[in-house]
Every structure is written in structure tokens, then in C-alpha cells.
Amino acid sequence: MASFGNASGPVPPFAPGIPGAKGSIYVTRQTLFTHIATRESTQQMADDLFEAVTSGKVDIRIEQRYALADVAQAHRDLEARKTTGCTILTL
């Protein structure tokens, strides 16, 4: 199991022995600061990401577009969970 963020609240407590009894299952919690410890490693990760996107290895689908003038509506929709996937502001 990998836990990313707490948008819906903290993960409820569970006994760590239960996953272990099911076959050496691991639980991990990523933190941003582990990955951005140095400027060099952060730059390398950014370079790798942009290479993957520009080469077509990663397809980023944009589900919503809002004009910059409609930024307040975009925030309301995000807050109300009316959006899915990627949302961008356009000029």
C-alpha cells in the first residue's frame, strides 16, 4: 500500500501485522521533502518528467479549461469537487 496525501482525512489505524500475514506486503508513505533534498536532484527529476511528456511517453489529458478571467469559478469548482483529472487556466 502506498499513501499519498490526506485530502479525505488521515488513514484510520490498522494493525501492521495484518498485511504481513498476507505475504510480505509493504506500507509506505512518501514525502515531498525526501525527493527535493537538493537542487540538483530536483532539477534532474524535472528534466526526466519533461522528457517523458515531450517524447509522448506520458499523455496528460486536460479535463477542464477555464479562462483566467474565470479563475474564481475554477476555484469554486475545485473546492466543490466538480472537477476530475487535470484542470488548467488559459489566457
C-alpha positions as CSV (number, residue, x, y, z in Angstrom):
1,M,0.0,0.0,0.0
2,A,1.2,3.5,-0.8
3,S,-0.4,6.5,0.9
4,F,-0.3,9.8,-1.0
5,G,-1.7,12.8,0.8
6,N,-4.6,13.2,3.2
7,A,-7.3,15.0,1.2
8,S,-10.0,12.9,2.7
9,G,-8.5,12.8,6.1
10,P,-6.0,10.6,7.9
11,V,-5.8,6.9,7.2
12,P,-7.6,5.0,10.0
13,P,-5.3,3.0,12.3
14,F,-4.7,-0.6,11.3
15,A,-2.6,-3.5,12.7
16,P,0.6,-3.7,10.6
17,G,0.8,-7.4,11.2
18,I,-2.3,-8.0,9.1
19,P,-0.6,-7.1,5.7
20,G,2.5,-9.0,6.7
21,A,0.5,-12.2,7.3
22,K,-0.8,-11.9,3.8
23,G,2.6,-12.3,2.1
24,S,5.2,-9.7,2.9
25,I,3.1,-6.7,1.9
26,Y,4.6,-3.3,2.5
27,V,3.2,0.0,3.6
28,T,5.0,3.3,2.6
29,R,4.3,7.0,3.0
30,Q,6.0,9.3,0.5
31,T,7.0,12.8,1.5
32,L,7.9,15.6,-0.9
33,F,10.9,16.8,1.0
34,T,12.7,13.4,0.7
35,H,12.7,13.9,-3.1
36,I,13.6,17.6,-3.2
37,A,16.5,17.5,-0.8
38,T,18.9,19.1,-3.2
39,R,18.5,21.4,-6.2
40,E,20.4,19.0,-8.4
41,S,18.1,16.1,-7.7
42,T,15.1,18.3,-8.1
43,Q,16.4,19.5,-11.5
44,Q,17.1,16.0,-12.6
45,M,13.6,14.9,-11.7
46,A,12.1,17.9,-13.6
47,D,14.3,17.1,-16.6
48,D,13.2,13.5,-16.6
49,L,9.5,14.5,-16.3
50,F,9.6,17.0,-19.2
51,E,11.5,14.5,-21.4
52,A,8.8,11.9,-20.7
53,V,6.0,14.3,-21.5
54,T,7.6,15.8,-24.7
55,S,8.6,12.4,-26.0
56,G,4.9,11.2,-25.7
57,K,5.7,8.5,-23.1
58,V,3.2,10.3,-20.8
59,D,-0.2,11.5,-22.1
60,I,-1.6,14.3,-20.0
61,R,-5.3,14.7,-20.6
62,I,-6.8,18.1,-19.7
63,E,-10.4,17.6,-18.5
64,Q,-11.3,21.2,-17.8
65,R,-10.1,24.6,-19.1
66,Y,-11.0,27.9,-17.5
67,A,-10.2,31.4,-18.9
68,L,-8.0,33.3,-16.5
69,A,-10.9,35.7,-16.1
70,D,-12.9,32.8,-14.7
71,V,-10.4,31.8,-12.0
72,A,-12.9,32.3,-9.2
73,Q,-15.3,29.8,-10.8
74,A,-12.4,27.4,-11.3
75,H,-11.6,27.6,-7.6
76,R,-15.3,27.1,-6.7
77,D,-15.5,24.0,-8.9
78,L,-12.3,22.6,-7.5
79,E,-13.4,23.2,-3.9
80,A,-16.8,21.6,-4.7
81,R,-15.1,18.6,-6.2
82,K,-16.8,19.2,-9.6
83,T,-13.6,18.6,-11.5
84,T,-11.7,15.4,-12.4
85,G,-8.2,15.0,-13.7
86,C,-6.2,18.0,-14.9
87,T,-7.6,21.5,-14.8
88,I,-5.8,24.5,-16.4
89,L,-6.3,28.2,-16.7
90,T,-5.9,29.8,-20.2
91,L,-5.3,33.3,-21.3
